[in-house]
Amino acid sequence: MAGKVACIGAGNVGRAWAIVFARSGYDVALYDANPSVVENQSLPAIAQSLKDLEQACMIADAAAALARISAAATLEDAVAGAVHIQESVREDAAIKRDLFIRIDAIAGPDALIASSTSAIPGSDFMGDIPGRARCLVAHPVNPPYLIPLVEICPSPWTAPDAVDRCYDFMKSVGQEPIRVNKEIAGFILNRLQFTLAGEALHLVGEGYCSVEDIDKVITAGLARRWAFIGPFEVGHLNATEGYKGFMTNLGEMVRTLAKDAKVDYPWDDALVDKIQGELIKRTPVADVPARQAWRDRHIMRLNKHLKQAAGEEAASGEQY
């Protein structure tokens, strides 16, 4: 048996983490301050997600993975004996601070304590913790059992060994960690994601295009490359001389458009309502869970394709 992991907070992110750890052979204790959430919402949702993964041939035995996940009656029960503790509660620094103090006091001395926070620097809530050297951020992309990126970000007090251990642990459970070398609000993914989202609000708000066309620019355009290469390599491959040639030819445009972009566009409730109105024509709010399941099935197919393509390249000896 691989050991035990504790998932604290049983919402969308916490229950998704439980799947990551359980499919890798860990026993998972799932705890939420509201016990009914675990029993009535999280465990049934986990069971369905595991079934979907099995049908997509992404796990071998959904029932076995589900059997490794159990509801913990108390925080103490959840944390006892855990080698890794993943906190996924509400985005509130005060709540996280109090919770980390409690966890640190009861966790085993060698256990790592990681937060799933999407934007709050660890130093905002880890500084008063006696065991802060073993505390850090491990920010996933939801759902992490389908999207493997994890941003590992230490606070100023995190021990280098804790960063290394967390990085290796995430690799061992099938994730793709990156190291955020120093703290910054929003880390890396959300700074990129919300910068794009800000300019998208600007373009729609000023009437340059529709919500549907913004989404199409990504799905039918940028994302076709971004699924397997990132923006720096996109530039590198878009010029005969590589990235330096790309910037020589288009660098001035990069500067100009960066200055012209409105990533801090002053959107208001009226614009949000306008965007909501366009989106619910395609996906009424009541249909969001079904659309989420549709999204997840497509991510599964994409993951399967990328894995198969990588295997075929390796088998053929093809480098590119």
C-alpha positions as CSV (number, residue, x, y, z in Angstrom):
1,M,0.0,0.0,0.0
2,A,1.4,3.4,-1.0
3,G,0.3,5.2,2.2
4,K,-2.3,7.7,3.2
5,V,-3.2,11.2,1.9
6,A,-5.6,13.6,3.5
7,C,-7.8,15.9,1.4
8,I,-9.2,18.7,3.5
9,G,-12.2,20.4,1.8
10,A,-14.5,18.3,-0.3
11,G,-15.7,20.7,-3.0
12,N,-14.8,20.5,-6.7
13,V,-11.1,20.7,-6.2
14,G,-10.8,18.6,-3.0
15,R,-12.8,15.7,-4.5
16,A,-10.8,15.9,-7.7
17,W,-7.5,15.6,-5.7
18,A,-9.0,12.5,-4.0
19,I,-9.2,10.8,-7.4
20,V,-5.6,11.7,-8.2
21,F,-4.3,10.2,-5.1
22,A,-6.6,7.1,-5.0
23,R,-5.9,6.1,-8.5
24,S,-2.2,6.1,-7.6
25,G,-2.8,3.6,-4.8
26,Y,-3.0,5.9,-1.8
27,D,-5.7,5.6,0.8
28,V,-7.5,8.9,0.9
29,A,-9.2,10.5,3.9
30,L,-11.7,13.1,2.6
31,Y,-12.8,15.7,5.2
32,D,-15.1,18.6,5.1
33,A,-16.4,20.8,7.9
34,N,-19.8,20.0,6.6
35,P,-20.0,16.1,6.8
36,S,-23.1,15.9,4.6
37,V,-21.1,17.4,1.7
38,V,-18.8,14.4,1.6
39,E,-21.5,11.7,1.9
40,N,-24.2,13.3,-0.2
41,Q,-22.2,15.2,-2.9
42,S,-18.5,14.4,-3.0
43,L,-18.5,10.6,-2.9
44,P,-21.3,10.1,-5.4
45,A,-19.5,12.6,-7.8
46,I,-16.2,10.8,-7.3
47,A,-17.8,7.5,-8.1
48,Q,-19.2,8.9,-11.3
49,S,-15.9,10.5,-12.3
50,L,-14.0,7.2,-11.6
51,K,-16.6,5.3,-13.7
52,D,-16.0,7.8,-16.6
53,L,-12.3,7.4,-16.3
54,E,-12.6,3.6,-16.4
55,Q,-14.9,3.8,-19.5
56,A,-12.3,6.0,-21.2
57,C,-9.6,3.3,-20.3
58,M,-7.7,5.9,-18.2
59,I,-7.9,3.7,-15.0
60,A,-8.2,0.0,-14.8
61,D,-10.5,-0.5,-11.8
62,A,-12.9,2.3,-10.7
63,A,-14.3,0.3,-7.8
64,A,-10.8,-0.3,-6.4
65,A,-9.9,3.3,-6.5
66,L,-13.3,4.3,-4.9
67,A,-12.7,1.8,-2.1
68,R,-9.5,3.7,-1.2
69,I,-11.4,6.9,-0.5
70,S,-13.3,7.3,2.8
71,A,-15.0,10.1,4.7
72,A,-13.2,11.3,7.8
73,A,-15.4,12.2,10.7
74,T,-12.9,14.8,12.1
75,L,-9.9,16.7,11.0
76,E,-7.8,14.7,13.4
77,D,-9.0,11.4,11.8
78,A,-8.2,12.7,8.3
79,V,-4.7,13.9,9.1
80,A,-3.6,11.0,11.3
81,G,-0.8,9.0,9.5
82,A,-1.0,11.0,6.3
83,V,2.2,11.5,4.4
84,H,0.7,14.4,2.4
85,I,-2.1,16.8,3.3
86,Q,-3.8,18.8,0.6
87,E,-6.0,21.7,1.7
88,S,-8.7,22.9,-0.7
89,V,-11.0,25.1,1.3
90,R,-12.5,28.5,0.5
91,E,-10.2,31.2,-0.9
92,D,-9.9,33.1,2.3
93,A,-6.5,33.7,3.9
94,A,-8.0,33.9,7.5
95,I,-9.8,30.6,7.1
96,K,-6.7,28.9,5.6
97,R,-4.4,30.4,8.4
98,D,-6.6,28.9,11.1
99,L,-6.8,25.6,9.4
100,F,-3.1,25.3,8.7
101,I,-2.3,26.0,12.4
102,R,-4.7,23.2,13.4
103,I,-3.3,20.8,10.8
104,D,0.3,21.6,11.7
105,A,-0.4,20.8,15.4
106,I,-1.8,17.3,14.7
107,A,0.1,16.2,11.5
108,G,3.0,13.8,11.7
109,P,6.4,15.5,11.7
110,D,7.3,14.3,8.2
111,A,4.0,15.1,6.5
112,L,3.9,17.8,3.8
113,I,1.0,20.4,4.1
114,A,0.0,21.9,0.8
115,S,-2.6,24.4,-0.2
116,S,-4.6,24.4,-3.4
117,T,-5.1,28.2,-3.3
118,S,-5.6,29.7,-6.7
119,A,-4.1,33.1,-6.1
120,I,-3.2,33.8,-2.4
121,P,0.5,33.7,-1.7
122,G,1.4,31.2,1.0
123,S,3.1,33.9,3.1
124,D,-0.4,35.5,3.6
125,F,-1.4,32.6,5.8
126,M,1.5,30.3,6.6
127,G,3.8,32.8,8.5
128,D,2.4,32.1,12.0
129,I,2.7,28.3,11.8
130,P,5.4,26.6,13.9
131,G,6.0,24.0,11.2
132,R,5.9,26.5,8.3
133,A,9.0,25.0,6.8
134,R,6.9,22.0,5.5
135,C,4.1,24.2,4.2
136,L,3.7,25.3,0.6
137,V,1.3,25.9,-2.2
138,A,0.5,23.1,-4.7
139,H,-2.0,24.8,-7.0
140,P,-3.8,22.5,-9.5
141,V,-5.8,23.0,-12.6
142,N,-9.3,21.7,-12.1
143,P,-9.9,18.9,-12.5
144,P,-6.4,17.7,-11.7
145,Y,-7.2,14.1,-12.5
146,L,-7.6,15.2,-16.1
147,I,-5.3,18.3,-16.3
148,P,-2.0,17.4,-14.7
149,L,-0.3,20.8,-14.2
150,V,0.5,21.6,-10.5
151,E,2.3,24.8,-9.5
152,I,4.6,24.2,-6.6
153,C,5.2,27.5,-4.8
154,P,7.1,27.9,-1.5
155,S,6.6,30.7,0.9
156,P,9.8,32.5,2.1
157,W,10.0,30.0,5.0
158,T,9.5,26.7,3.1
159,A,12.4,24.4,3.3
160,P,14.0,23.5,-0.1
161,D,13.7,19.8,0.9
162,A,9.9,20.3,1.2
163,V,9.7,21.7,-2.3
164,D,11.7,18.8,-3.7
165,R,9.6,16.3,-1.8
166,C,6.3,17.9,-3.0
167,Y,7.6,18.0,-6.6
168,D,8.6,14.4,-6.5
169,F,5.3,13.3,-4.9
170,M,3.3,15.1,-7.5
171,K,5.3,13.4,-10.3
172,S,4.7,10.0,-8.6
173,V,0.9,10.4,-8.7
174,G,0.9,11.3,-12.4
175,Q,0.9,15.1,-12.3
176,E,3.2,17.6,-14.1
177,P,4.6,20.0,-11.5
178,I,6.4,23.2,-12.2
179,R,8.4,25.3,-9.7
180,V,7.4,28.8,-9.0
181,N,10.7,30.2,-7.9
182,K,9.4,33.1,-5.8
183,E,6.0,34.2,-4.7
184,I,3.7,36.1,-6.9
185,A,-0.1,36.6,-6.5
186,G,-2.0,34.3,-8.9
187,F,1.2,32.2,-9.5
188,I,1.8,31.5,-13.2
189,L,-1.2,29.9,-14.7
190,N,-3.8,32.4,-13.4
191,R,-1.7,35.4,-14.2
192,L,-1.6,34.2,-17.8
193,Q,-5.2,33.1,-17.8
194,F,-6.7,36.2,-16.3
195,T,-4.6,38.5,-18.4
196,L,-6.2,36.9,-21.5
197,A,-9.6,37.0,-19.8
198,G,-9.2,40.8,-19.1
199,E,-8.4,41.6,-22.7
200,A,-11.4,39.3,-23.7
201,L,-13.7,41.4,-21.6
202,H,-12.3,44.6,-23.2
203,L,-12.8,43.3,-26.8
204,V,-16.4,42.2,-26.0
205,G,-17.2,45.3,-23.9
206,E,-16.1,47.6,-26.6
207,G,-18.0,45.7,-29.3
208,Y,-15.1,44.4,-31.3
209,C,-16.5,40.9,-31.4
210,S,-19.0,38.5,-29.7
211,V,-18.5,36.2,-26.8
212,E,-18.8,33.2,-29.2
213,D,-16.1,34.6,-31.5
214,I,-13.7,35.1,-28.5
215,D,-14.2,31.5,-27.6
216,K,-13.7,30.4,-31.2
217,V,-10.5,32.3,-31.5
218,I,-9.1,30.1,-28.7
219,T,-10.7,26.7,-29.6
220,A,-10.3,27.0,-33.4
221,G,-7.1,29.0,-33.2
222,L,-4.7,29.4,-30.3
223,A,-5.6,26.2,-28.5
224,R,-4.9,24.0,-31.5
225,R,-1.2,24.7,-31.0
226,W,-1.3,25.3,-27.2
227,A,-2.5,21.7,-26.7
228,F,1.0,20.5,-27.3
229,I,3.4,23.5,-27.5
230,G,3.5,26.7,-25.4
231,P,3.6,30.3,-26.5
232,F,7.4,30.6,-26.5
233,E,7.8,27.5,-28.8
234,V,4.9,28.8,-31.0
235,G,7.1,31.9,-31.6
236,H,10.2,29.8,-32.1
237,L,8.5,27.7,-34.8
238,N,6.8,30.7,-36.5
239,A,10.1,32.1,-37.8
240,T,12.9,30.5,-39.9
241,E,15.5,31.9,-37.5
242,G,13.7,30.7,-34.4
243,Y,12.5,32.8,-31.4
244,K,15.1,35.5,-32.0
245,G,13.9,35.9,-35.6
246,F,10.3,36.0,-34.4
247,M,11.0,38.8,-32.0
248,T,13.1,40.7,-34.6
249,N,10.2,40.6,-37.0
250,L,7.3,41.0,-34.7
251,G,8.7,42.3,-31.4
252,E,7.6,45.9,-32.1
253,M,4.0,44.6,-32.6
254,V,4.3,42.7,-29.3
255,R,5.2,45.9,-27.5
256,T,2.5,47.9,-29.3
257,L,-0.3,45.5,-28.7
258,A,0.8,44.9,-25.1
259,K,0.5,48.7,-24.4
260,D,-2.9,48.8,-26.2
261,A,-4.4,45.8,-24.5
262,K,-6.8,46.5,-21.6
263,V,-6.1,43.7,-19.2
264,D,-7.5,46.0,-16.4
265,Y,-10.6,46.8,-18.4
266,P,-13.2,48.5,-16.2
267,W,-16.0,45.9,-16.7
268,D,-19.3,46.3,-14.9
269,D,-22.3,44.2,-14.0
270,A,-24.0,45.1,-17.3
271,L,-21.1,43.5,-19.3
272,V,-21.2,40.4,-17.1
273,D,-24.9,40.1,-17.6
274,K,-24.4,40.5,-21.4
275,I,-21.8,37.7,-21.5
276,Q,-24.0,35.6,-19.3
277,G,-26.9,36.1,-21.7
278,E,-24.8,35.0,-24.6
279,L,-23.5,31.9,-22.8
280,I,-26.8,30.6,-21.5
281,K,-28.1,30.5,-25.1
282,R,-25.6,27.7,-25.6
283,T,-25.5,26.3,-22.1
284,P,-28.4,27.2,-19.7
285,V,-27.2,27.2,-16.1
286,A,-29.2,24.1,-15.4
287,D,-27.2,22.3,-18.1
288,V,-23.8,23.3,-16.7
289,P,-23.2,19.9,-14.9
290,A,-23.9,18.1,-18.2
291,R,-21.6,20.4,-20.1
292,Q,-18.9,19.9,-17.5
293,A,-19.2,16.1,-18.1
294,W,-19.0,16.8,-21.9
295,R,-15.9,18.9,-21.3
296,D,-14.2,16.2,-19.2
297,R,-14.9,13.5,-21.9
298,H,-13.2,15.7,-24.5
299,I,-10.2,16.3,-22.2
300,M,-10.0,12.5,-21.7
301,R,-10.0,12.0,-25.5
302,L,-7.3,14.7,-25.9
303,N,-5.2,13.2,-23.2
304,K,-5.5,9.7,-24.8
305,H,-4.5,11.1,-28.2
306,L,-1.5,13.0,-26.8
307,K,-0.3,9.9,-24.9
308,Q,-0.8,7.7,-28.0
309,A,1.0,10.2,-30.2
310,A,4.0,10.4,-27.8
311,G,4.1,6.6,-27.7
312,E,4.1,6.4,-31.5
313,E,6.9,8.9,-31.7
314,A,9.0,7.1,-29.1
315,A,8.5,3.7,-30.9
316,S,9.4,5.1,-34.3
317,G,12.5,7.0,-33.0
318,E,11.0,10.2,-34.4
319,Q,12.3,13.2,-32.6
320,Y,9.9,15.8,-34.0
